[in-house]
Amino acid sequence: MSHAQHVPGSLRDDAAALRDDLVRLRGALHHEPELGLDLPRTQEKVLAALDGLPLEIATGERLSSVTAVLRGALPGPTVLLRGDMDALPVTERGDAAVVSKVPGAMHACGHDLHTAMLAGAARLLAARRDRLPGNVVFMFQPGEEGHGGAKIMIDEGVLDAAGERPVAAYALHVLSAGLPNGLFASRGGPIMAAADRLRVTVRGRGGHGSSPHLARDPLPAACEMVTALQTMVTRRFDVFDPVVLTVGSFHSGTSDNVIPDEARFTGTVRSFSHGAHERLEKAAVEVVHGIARAHGLEADVEYVVDYPVTVNDAGEAAFVADTIREVYGENRYIEAPQPLPASEDFSFVCDEVPSTFLTLGACPPDLDPGSAAFNHSPEARYDDGVLPDGAALYAELAAARLAAAAAG
């Protein structure tokens, strides 16, 4: 991006003037996606986009993160803005001129848009530095897709990058379907689910399929465990504080007439409150071990806690809603009726700082958001037209929150 100096107007107007730069950056990121925690080319593009701005920039040690601090000319607190940068191990399908150039990798979740928007917000706020009452931390984060990059960045000090903890943090996420183009949505309280993984190995003693009484067959016991786990979530958890447990893989045996030594299955476990999340592991492990004992078998259970519930601070969520309505109009914001069952490692930030995670509809105008391919699909498509408003909103939230704090 170029950084020509000018007298700033409204953030929305200035963001609209950045549209071509934002589209170019998003396109460069989309064509060269990277996975996980190590994103050297993505980091290079972000650093180039920030070059020349009055920022204090630091890069990560255990991951290719970029932390940039903008210090306002006036005293005040700190606000943090997060944009995730990693792609998914998905082979993109679509027009060869616009799809990923990296086989087996795709920005299927729109993180390329988030990165471009956050870089644009840095530019918008840097132009207003002389009027800014406080600091803004720009958190460019790798490894959101299951790698816990936010937690690593917290461990490496992103929340203290400006010298004090932020009074608020915000993260914006685009949706390729389910939300009309240009519409923002959020809610106070839980906004995304906790995500855990369950891995079970049931151990028995193999034998001939005609004589199961001479063996210890792990397979029917493992099947019983899958069914019992489904029942457990409906009988031990409140229907109004739901839990979702889905077994996605099941492996056992090699032949129709051979009783195997073991059966293995894995599943994902989702919950929407800290209380349910804390109780899930004990309940699931009890079910598996109880059934194994009843069949005279042994079971190894690995319960992996990945991401906690993403919980929006009620006050910050209301502030976000008010800001969007004031800047963009009443028709651009809706209150999300319920949380999304996907998970987010912005949850680690929410556990430390009053925060809000919000979504933005980015379904291309020529597609129906009710039937378009959703995030993570190899056919997911996102509209570059939302980039200016995304960049402007990041900047609006930071500037308005600092102004509100300064006003007392």
URLIN-V461995 format. One line per field, one symbol per residue. phi: phi as a letter, one per 20 degrees, with the letter a starting at -180 (. if undefined). Layout:
# URLIN-V461995
phi->???
This chain:
# URLIN-V461995
phi->.ecfebefdffffffffegffffffffffffcfcdmedcfffgffffffegnefdedcdfeebeecdcddeffdfrfccdcdceceddfcefdqfffcfgedgmcbefdnfffgfffffffffffffdgfdeepccdddedemffndmgffffffeoffdfenbffebcccdcecebnbggneebaafnfccefcccdcccedccfaefecffedceefffffffgfffffgfeddcffecfcdccedbbcancbfdcfffbccbcbdccbcbfffffefggffffffffffffdmddcdddddeedffedfffffffffffffffedogedcceffbfeffcbefgffgfdcgcbdcdcfcfggedeffcffegnffdfcceffeggfffffgfgfffffffffffn
